[in-house]
Amino acid sequence: MNGTDTGRVTVKVWSDYVCPFCMLAEGPLHEATRDLDVEIEWMPFELRPHPAPTLRPEDEYLPSVWARSVYPMARRMNVDITLPTVSPQPYTRLAFEGYRYAAEHGVGAEYTPRVLRAFFQEDRDIGRLDVLTAIASQLGLDEADFSAALRDGTYTEAHQKALRTAAAYRVSVVPTLVVGDRHRIEGVPTAAQIRKAVLDTQAEQAVARGAACGTDGC
């Protein structure tokens, strides 16, 4: 559903919990949409799915990228973010399955930012079930039920289906935002970019709703 029938605009946000730019994108997203009628859908994209090796912060690549790109952008945006020391970086499949549980229980919007903060501000290993369960508990979710769902793979197929959606949308980088299935923004957006895309989509939807006549007139 893209919101056409209700006037609400759907904003799909593809992200990965180990991508610092996804955390930096969160602020502009909420700034741009806080007074607009939008539905934000957090969508999974695993940058390095198992069994591909994940990155190590002690190697040259990550410190170089952070020094060159992440830290300067974070300073400009006034975001507290630090290169985690977890090595190697965690796989994120389990965290994404945790998101599906959280969303089903009404706290999906709170779960994603909380996991990002756990990794990039608290240096916690978000690939561990106990870490994710503690986060779930902080959000008011049932610890035992959450843990059992992840251990049992209750949401594995739903997660895999969501990954196939990323492929269908040809997502190759994160963050990627798709507003109303028409406007696409790749990389960390500005609030102005997102707001324009949402308002343009609302205008397009209004035109689409009015582009027909009924038996009682136009």
Secondary structure as GFF3:
##gff-version 3
##sequence-region A 1 218
A	DSSP	beta_strand	9	15	.	.	.	ID=ss1
A	DSSP	alpha_helix	20	33	.	.	.	ID=ss2
A	DSSP	beta_strand	38	44	.	.	.	ID=ss3
A	DSSP	alpha_helix	61	65	.	.	.	ID=ss4
A	DSSP	pi_helix	66	70	.	.	.	ID=ss5
A	DSSP	alpha_helix	71	77	.	.	.	ID=ss6
A	DSSP	alpha_helix	93	104	.	.	.	ID=ss7
A	DSSP	alpha_helix	108	120	.	.	.	ID=ss8
A	DSSP	alpha_helix	129	138	.	.	.	ID=ss9
A	DSSP	alpha_helix	143	151	.	.	.	ID=ss10
A	DSSP	alpha_helix	156	168	.	.	.	ID=ss11
A	DSSP	beta_strand	176	179	.	.	.	ID=ss12
A	DSSP	beta_strand	183	186	.	.	.	ID=ss13
A	DSSP	alpha_helix	191	210	.	.	.	ID=ss14
###
